[in-house]
Amino acid sequence: MSDEPNARDLVGEDARIDALEERLKAAQERENQRTKPAAGTETDENYRIGNRVLADLIGGIGGGAFLGWVIDHFAGTSPWGLLVVMFLGIIVAFRNIIRISNRPPD
């Protein structure tokens, strides 16, 4: 008879396990709230600005290189048209990036 658990011990043990599970769930929810990434309008705005900077940089270099190549192709000034117009494209790209970074926040 001593090997059989009596009903009183099982009820007390189940209550302790249930209370422990509730405390664990509450702790997990608090931890999830604490470590939750903040994805709001500010994050979206920073993402847009980063994409714009990247597009200005790639567009300035690529566009300048393409226009310089076209000028070289028709004028026969290879490689000077490519170098000069690509350099101008880089200058314009950096000017746009500096203008974006100096803009006051909303």
N, C-alpha and C positions, 0 to 999 in steps of 0.2 A: 503494500500500500504506500510505502514511502516513495516509490519510483513514480507514481502517478502524480502529475501536477494537479493541484486543486484549482477550482474555478476562480478563487480569489486572487491567486498569483497571476493567472493569465490575464485577468482584467486589468490589474495594475501594470503589467508589462506592456500590454497593448496601448494603454493610455500614455505611458512614457514614450513608446515608439512614435505614436501619433504626435505627441507634443514635440519630439525631436524633429520629425519630418516637417512640421509647421515652422519651426525655428529655422531649419535649413532652407526651406522655400523662401522665407522672409529674408534671410541673409543673402541668398542668391539674387533676389529681386533688388535689394539694396546695392549689391555689387554690380549688377547689370546697369542700374541707373547711374552709378558712379563712373563706370567705364564706358558708357554709351558715347559714341562719337557724335559730335555736334554737327549735324548736317542741316544747315539753314541757308538763308539768303546770303549771308556773308561768305560761306564756303562756295556757293555757286558763283558769286561775283568774283572771287579770287580765281576760280577755275576759268571763268571767261576772260579775265585779264591776262592770265598766263597763256591761254590759247591765242589771244590777240598779239601778245609779244612774240610768240613763236611764229605766228603767221607773218608778222611784219619782218622778222629777221629772215625767214626763208624766202619770202616774197621779194625782199630787197635784193638779196644775193642772187636768187634764181632769175628774177626779172631783169636785173642788170646784166647778168651773164648772157641771157637770151638776146636782149636788145643789142648788146655789144657784139655778139656773134653775127647777128643780122647785119649790123653796120659793117663789120669786117667782110662779110660775104659779098656785099654789094659794092663797097668802096675799095676793097682790096688792101686794107690797112692792117692786116693780121699781124700781131695779136693786140695792137694798141687800142682799137675800138673796144674790144672785149674787156681789157684791163681798166680802161678809163670809165666806161659805163658801169661795170661791176663795182668799181670803187665808189662811184656816185650812188649806186644802189645801196651799198653798205652804209654810207653816210646818212642817207635818207632813212634807212631802217633804224639806225641808232638814234637819230633825231626823234623819230616817232616813239621809240622805247623810252627815251628820256622824258618826252612830253607826257606819256602815260604814267610814268613813275612820279612825276611832279604834280599830277592832278590831285587836288584835295579830296579826301573821302566824303561820301555823301552824308 
